[in-house]
Amino acid sequence: MKFGKEFVSQMVQEWQQAYMDYNFLKKLLKDVWNFRHRNASTSASDLMTPKGTLKRRLSLYRAFSGLTGYHNSLRSSLGKNNEDEVILVSAAQQPEDHDSEGSYQTMFLMSSEEGGEYELVFFRRLDDEFNKVLKFYKAKLNEVKSEADELSKQMDALIALRIKVDNPLMQLNGAYKSTNGRAPPPDSVVHSNNVGKQAMSHMDAIQEVEMGSEGISEDQMRTGGRESKSNHQRMRDKSNLNVAEGFAFPELEVLDHVRVNVEPETPVSTLKNVFVSSKSDLSFSKEELKKAEDKIKQAFVQFHQKLRLLKSYCFLNLLAFSKIMKKYDKITSRSASKTYLEMVDNSYLGNSDEITRLTERVEATIIKHFANGNHREGMRLLRPQPYRERHSVTFFLGLFSGCSIALVAAIIVSIHARNLLNSKERGRYMENIFPLYSLFGYIVLHMVLFAVNMYLWRCFRVNYPFIFGFKEFVGYREVLLLASGLSVLTLAAVLSNLDMEMDSGTKSYRTITELVPLGLVTVVLFILFCPFNTIYRSSRFFLIQCSWRCLCAPLYKVSLPDFFLADQLTSQIQAFRSLEFYVCYYGWGDFKRRSNRCQESQVYQIFYIIIAVVPFWARFLQCLRRWLEEGDPVQVLNGLKYFSTIVAVVMRTIYDLRRGTFWKIMAAASSGVTTIGSAYWDIVMDWGLLRRNSKNPWLRDKLLISNKKIYFAAIVINILLRLVWMQLVLDLQEAPFLHRKALVAVVACLEILRRGIWNFFRLENEHLNNVGKYRAFKSVPLPFYHDGEKNR
C-alpha cells in the first residue's frame, strides 16, 4: 500500500483537517516534476548530435566525483555552504508570548533558478501545513495537561475516600494506628488481622508516593512535566501523614472540600434533581466508593485513549513530513530534506516527550489503583482487543443466505403448484396468518438495511462505533448473519404453515402448525433477553438498555443512541401493531379456525392507537428533555414536529377504524402538514442539505460522496416515500392481485426503506459535525466536585 493511502487509513477521522495535506503537497511536487521534465526534454534536444551520429546520454557530462572520495569530499567541503545549501528554516517568535515557540518559515535560496517559483510555492505550503500541525498539537497537549490536573485532583479525593471508607489499620513503630491518628483499642489490635486484612491488601494498591521505587513523580502526572505546582500540590507537599515506611497517605482534609456530582442519568436521580441540588455531600458508603471508582476508571481509560491517538497523530505527521521531503529530494536532485527534517525533529512536535511520560504514568496509575497491581489486567482495561473478523461468520452468513433463497423458491413453487392464490381460504389466511409473519419481515428488512448502512459508513470512513458508543464492535457481517438466520426460521415456518384447507372431521386446522408463529416469537424473545454470554450478549443488552431509556423518556439523559433508536422505532409502527395482534389472536381469537374479532373490540382499537403513538411520544419527550438541559430552541421545533406526527397518526388511525368524511378531512390535513414538515426537517436539519450559499450549491460544504447526484436523488426519494404515507387517507386500500394487508405491509416496508436512506445521511452529517469540531472523544462525567470550581 502506498504511503498516501496508509496515511489516510491511519488518521483519526475527526481530526483529518488538522493533519498535513499530503496529497496536495504531492500535487505541488507533481507540478515541479512536470516543469523539470519539460525543461529536461528541451535541453536534451539542444544537445543532440548531427544526424547520423550517436546520441550521448546526459550522464556523460556529469561532474566527476573522484576515485578515492578525498577529491569529492574536499570539493564539497569547500563549497558546501554556498552551493549545496538549498533552504534556510527559521522560527518567527510570537510577540505576545516570548516563552512559546513561534511559527516556522522556510527561505528557498534557489528561487532565481528557472522553475524556482514552483518550488517556492511548495515550501510556502509546506510551512503552512507544519505550522497548522504544530498549533493543533500544542492546543491538544494543553487540553491533555488540564485534564491530567483534574484527574489528579479526582484521584486525591478517591484515595482519601477509600481510606475513609475502609479505615485501614497501619503499623507504625511497632504499634497500630488508624488513619485518623488515634490509637485503636487493644481488642482492635488483637483482631487487626481479621479487621484490616482486606483493607491492608487493598491499600497496597493505592500507594500514591512510593519511596525510591518509581522514576516518574506525582508532579509529572499532574502537570505533564511542568515545574510549577498547583496550590493543591503544595498542600500535599506540606502533609505530615507519612505514616509508613514506603508510602504516604494523602490529606483526608480534601474530603471537606469535595462533593459528589449527581448526574441526572436515571429516573430516580432525575426526579431528585428537580427538588434537590445536583451536588450532594459525601456519605462515605461502599456503594458511593464503587460508583466513584467506576467513573474515574472510565475517565482514565478515555484519557489514555486520547493520549494514544495524540501520539499517533504526532508520529504520522512526522512520518509524512519525512516522506514528502524525501520525495522532493528525489524529484529535484537537491539535499533539502536533511535541513528541514532537522528543524522538524528539534521543534515541539518532534522533540516533546510529554505524551509518552503521561501515558506511562496513566498506565502505572491504572495498574496500581484499579487492577490491584496486575499488569495484564490493567493493560487489558486500557487496550481492549481489536475487532477481528471471523471466518465462521462469513461461512454461516453464506449458508443462511443460500437457505433463505432456497426457501423463497420453495414457497413460490408451493403457492403456484397448489394454486393457493385462487383458494377460497386466501382471505382468511391474509387476515389472520399474514400479519403474524409480516412482523419478522419488517425486522429482517430493517436489519439488512442497517447492515448496508454499516458497510457504507465503513467505506466512507464514518466513525459510527464512536458515534453510537458501541462497547462491543459488531460489524455488518454479524448483523447480516442475524438477519439471514431469522429469515431462515421465518421462511421455514411460513412453508410449514401454508395449509389452506381445514380438517373435514374437526373443522379446524392442525394445532401444531397454527402455533408455529407463536413459537417463533417466543424463540426470538428468548434469544433477545437471554442472560448467557452468547449471540452478542453485550450488543443485545445495549439494545435493550437503549429501548428502556426510550420507553422511560424523559427520565433518562438523552444520548445519540437513544434518540437514534427512537427514530428507528417510529418506522416500525406496523411491527408493534403485529405484536398487538399476536396477543389478541392467540389470547382471545380462535386460532384453530383462523378467526378473530379483534377489530370489533373497543380495547383493541384503543391500544391500536396507543401503540402507534408511543414511539413518537417518546421522541417528543426526548426533545423536551434536551431543550431543558441544553436550552436549544431547535429542540422545541423538533418536538413540535413529532407532536404534529402524533396528531396525524391518531387521525389516520381513527379514520381507518371508523371512516367518515369528517375524519377523512382531519386525517388528510394533519397528514399533509406532517409530511411537509417532516420532509423539510429530514433534508435541512437532519442531513444538513439545501444550503444555498455552500460550496456545493443546494447541498453542504463538505460531502463524503463525490457524486452530487446521489444527494439530489436521496432528497427526491425521501419526499416521495414521505408522500406514500398519504395512501391510507387517499383510500388506496387495495390493488389488483394485492390484498389490503399486503398493501399495508408494502407501505410499511417502503417506510423502513426510507429510514435506511435517512440513516446514512443523518450519520454522515453527525460525523462531519464531529470533524468540524475535532470531537474525537465523548465527555466522561467525573464523580467529585471541588468547592469553588465552576460547574462542569
Residue pairs with C-beta under 8 A, 6 or more apart in sequence:
1 9
3 22
3 319
3 320
3 323
4 22
4 23
4 26
7 19
7 22
7 316
7 319
7 320
8 16
10 312
10 316
11 19
11 316
12 309
12 312
12 313
12 776
13 461
13 462
13 463
13 767
13 771
13 776
14 463
14 466
14 767
14 770
14 771
14 774
14 775
14 776
15 136
15 309
15 313
15 771
15 774
15 776
16 771
17 771
17 772
17 774
18 132
18 133
18 136
18 313
18 774
19 133
19 313
19 316
19 317
19 320
20 129
20 130
20 132
20 133
20 317
20 320
20 321
20 324
21 125
21 129
22 320
22 323
22 324
24 125
25 122
25 125
25 126
25 129
25 324
26 324
26 327
28 118
28 121
28 122
28 125
29 122
29 324
29 327
29 328
29 331
31 118
31 121
32 115
32 118
32 119
32 122
32 328
32 331
32 332
33 331
35 115
35 118
36 115
36 331
36 332
39 114
39 115
43 58
44 58
47 56
47 58
47 61
48 55
49 55
49 56
65 71
65 72
66 72
76 84
84 335
85 109
85 339
86 108
86 109
86 110
86 334
86 335
86 336
86 339
87 106
87 107
87 108
87 109
87 123
87 336
87 339
87 340
88 106
88 107
88 109
88 339
89 104
89 105
89 106
89 107
89 339
89 340
89 343
90 104
90 105
90 107
91 101
91 102
91 103
91 104
91 105
92 102
92 103
92 104
92 105
93 102
94 100
94 102
94 103
100 138
101 134
101 138
101 347
101 348
103 127
103 131
103 134
103 135
104 127
104 130
104 131
104 134
104 343
104 347
105 127
106 123
106 124
106 126
106 127
106 340
108 116
108 119
108 120
108 123
110 116
110 119
110 334
111 117
111 119
111 120
119 332
122 328
126 321
126 324
126 340
130 321
130 344
130 347
130 349
133 317
133 349
134 347
134 348
134 349
136 774
137 310
137 313
137 314
137 317
137 348
137 349
138 348
140 310
140 313
141 224
141 310
141 352
141 354
141 355
144 224
144 303
144 306
144 307
144 310
144 355
144 358
145 223
145 224
145 226
145 354
147 303
147 306
148 221
148 222
148 223
148 224
148 303
148 358
149 222
149 223
149 230
150 782
151 296
151 299
151 300
151 303
152 218
152 221
152 222
153 232
153 784
153 786
154 296
154 299
154 782
154 783
154 784
155 208
155 296
155 365
155 369
156 232
156 236
156 250
156 251
156 254
157 254
157 255
157 258
157 292
157 784
157 786
158 292
158 293
158 296
158 369
158 783
158 784
159 206
159 208
159 249
159 250
159 369
160 250
160 251
160 252
160 254
160 255
161 255
161 282
161 284
161 288
161 289
161 292
162 202
162 203
162 206
162 289
163 179
163 203
163 206
163 249
163 250
163 252
164 179
164 252
164 255
164 284
165 284
165 285
165 286
165 288
165 289
166 198
166 199
166 202
166 203
167 178
167 179
167 180
167 199
168 179
168 196
168 199
168 200
168 202
168 203
169 176
169 177
169 178
169 184
169 188
169 192
169 195
169 196
169 199
169 200
170 176
170 177
170 178
170 179
170 200
170 203
170 243
170 244
171 244
172 243
172 244
175 183
176 183
176 184
176 188
176 189
176 192
177 183
177 184
177 243
178 184
179 241
179 243
179 249
179 252
180 252
184 192
188 195
202 372
204 372
204 373
205 368
205 369
205 371
205 372
205 373
206 368
206 369
207 246
207 247
207 368
208 218
208 247
208 248
208 249
208 250
209 218
209 247
209 248
210 246
210 247
211 245
211 246
211 247
213 246
214 364
216 357
216 360
216 361
216 364
218 233
219 229
219 233
220 357
220 358
220 361
221 358
221 361
221 362
221 365
222 229
222 230
222 233
223 229
223 230
224 354
224 357
224 358
225 353
225 354
225 357
229 237
235 251
236 250
236 251
239 248
239 249
239 250
239 251
241 248
241 249
241 250
241 251
241 252
242 248
242 249
243 249
255 282
257 786
257 787
257 788
258 282
258 784
258 785
258 786
258 787
259 279
259 280
259 281
259 282
259 784
259 785
259 787
260 279
260 280
260 281
260 282
260 288
260 292
260 783
260 784
260 785
261 278
261 279
261 781
261 782
261 783
261 784
261 785
261 792
262 269
262 272
262 273
262 278
262 279
262 280
263 269
263 278
263 557
263 781
264 270
264 272
264 273
264 278
264 557
265 556
265 557
266 555
266 556
267 552
267 555
267 556
270 554
270 555
270 556
270 557
271 555
279 785
282 288
291 783
292 783
292 784
293 370
295 780
295 781
295 782
295 783
296 782
296 783
297 366
297 370
297 381
298 780
299 780
299 782
300 362
300 365
300 366
300 370
300 382
301 366
301 381
301 382
302 777
302 778
302 780
303 362
304 359
304 362
304 363
304 366
304 382
305 382
305 777
306 776
306 777
307 355
307 358
307 359
307 362
308 359
309 776
310 355
311 355
311 356
311 359
314 349
314 350
314 355
317 349
318 344
318 349
318 350
321 340
321 341
321 344
322 337
322 341
322 344
325 336
325 337
325 340
325 341
326 337
328 334
328 336
328 337
329 335
329 336
329 337
344 350
345 351
362 382
363 378
363 379
363 382
366 378
366 381
366 382
367 373
367 374
367 375
367 377
367 378
367 379
370 378
370 381
371 377
371 378
371 381
387 473
387 475
389 475
389 477
393 477
393 478
393 481
394 477
396 481
396 485
397 477
397 480
397 481
397 484
400 481
400 484
400 485
400 487
400 488
401 480
401 484
403 484
403 488
404 484
404 487
404 488
404 491
407 488
407 491
407 492
407 494
407 495
408 491
410 495
411 491
411 494
411 495
411 498
414 420
414 495
414 498
415 421
415 498
418 498
418 500
420 426
420 498
420 500
421 737
423 429
423 500
424 500
425 500
425 501
425 502
425 594
426 500
426 739
427 739
428 594
428 595
429 500
429 594
430 739
430 740
430 741
430 742
431 741
432 585
432 589
432 591
432 594
432 595
432 596
433 497
433 517
433 594
434 739
434 741
434 742
434 745
435 578
435 581
435 741
436 517
436 578
436 581
436 582
436 585
437 490
437 493
437 494
437 517
438 574
438 578
438 741
438 745
438 748
439 521
439 575
439 578
439 579
439 582
440 486
440 487
440 489
440 490
440 520
440 524
441 490
441 745
441 749
442 572
442 574
442 575
442 578
442 745
442 748
442 749
442 752
443 486
443 575
444 483
444 486
444 487
444 490
445 749
445 752
445 753
446 568
446 571
446 572
446 752
446 755
446 756
447 479
447 480
447 482
447 483
447 486
448 480
448 483
449 752
449 753
449 755
449 756
449 759
450 479
450 756
450 759
451 476
451 477
451 479
451 480
451 483
452 476
452 756
453 756
453 759
453 760
453 763
454 464
454 475
454 476
454 479
455 476
456 760
457 464
457 760
457 763
457 764
458 464
458 475
458 476
460 704
460 705
460 764
461 704
462 704
462 763
462 764
462 767
463 767
463 770
463 776
464 763
464 767
465 473
466 770
466 776
466 778
467 560
467 763
467 766
467 767
467 770
468 560
468 561
468 564
469 559
469 560
469 561
469 778
470 539
470 542
471 538
471 542
472 536
472 538
472 539
472 542
474 536
474 539
478 536
482 535
482 536
486 524
489 520
489 523
490 520
493 516
493 517
493 520
496 513
496 516
497 513
497 514
497 516
497 517
499 509
499 510
499 513
502 508
502 509
502 593
503 509
503 510
507 593
508 592
508 593
509 592
509 593
509 594
511 592
514 591
514 592
514 594
515 591
517 582
518 582
518 586
521 579
521 582
527 535
527 540
528 540
528 543
528 544
529 540
529 544
530 537
530 540
531 537
542 561
543 565
546 561
546 562
546 565
547 565
547 569
549 556
549 562
550 562
550 563
550 565
550 566
550 569
550 615
550 618
550 622
551 614
551 618
553 562
553 566
553 618
553 619
553 621
553 622
553 625
554 621
554 622
554 624
554 625
556 562
557 625
557 629
558 622
558 625
558 626
558 629
560 766
562 622
563 619
563 622
564 762
566 615
566 618
566 619
566 622
567 619
567 755
567 758
568 755
568 759
569 576
569 615
569 618
570 615
570 616
570 619
570 645
571 751
571 752
571 754
571 755
572 615
572 752
573 611
573 612
573 615
573 649
573 748
574 744
574 745
574 748
575 748
576 611
576 612
576 614
576 615
577 608
577 611
577 612
579 611
580 604
580 607
580 608
580 611
581 598
584 596
584 598
584 601
584 604
585 591
585 596
585 598
588 596
588 597
588 598
588 601
589 595
589 596
589 597
589 598
590 596
598 604
599 605
599 657
605 657
608 653
608 657
609 649
609 650
609 653
609 654
612 649
612 650
612 653
613 646
613 649
613 650
616 642
616 643
616 645
616 646
616 649
617 642
617 646
619 642
620 639
620 642
620 643
620 646
623 635
623 636
623 638
623 639
623 642
624 635
624 639
626 632
626 635
627 633
627 635
627 636
627 639
634 685
638 681
638 685
641 674
641 677
641 678
641 681
644 670
644 673
644 674
644 677
645 674
645 678
647 670
647 674
648 667
648 670
648 671
648 673
648 674
651 663
651 666
651 667
651 670
651 671
652 667
652 670
652 671
652 728
652 729
654 663
654 667
655 663
655 664
655 666
655 667
655 728
655 729
656 728
664 729
667 728
667 729
668 726
668 729
671 725
671 726
671 729
672 726
674 725
675 722
675 723
675 725
675 726
678 722
679 718
679 719
679 722
682 718
682 722
682 758
683 689
683 690
683 715
683 718
684 690
686 758
686 761
686 762
686 765
687 714
687 758
687 761
687 762
687 764
687 765
688 700
688 765
688 768
689 698
689 699
689 700
689 711
689 715
689 761
690 698
690 699
690 715
691 698
691 699
691 700
691 701
692 698
694 700
694 701
695 701
696 703
696 708
698 712
699 708
699 711
700 765
700 768
702 768
702 771
702 772
703 711
704 764
704 767
704 768
705 711
711 761
714 757
714 761
717 754
717 757
718 754
718 757
718 758
721 750
721 751
721 753
721 754
721 757
722 754
724 747
724 750
724 751
725 747
725 751
727 743
727 747
728 747
732 743
733 740
733 743
734 740
734 743
735 743
738 746
769 775
770 776
782 792
785 791
785 792
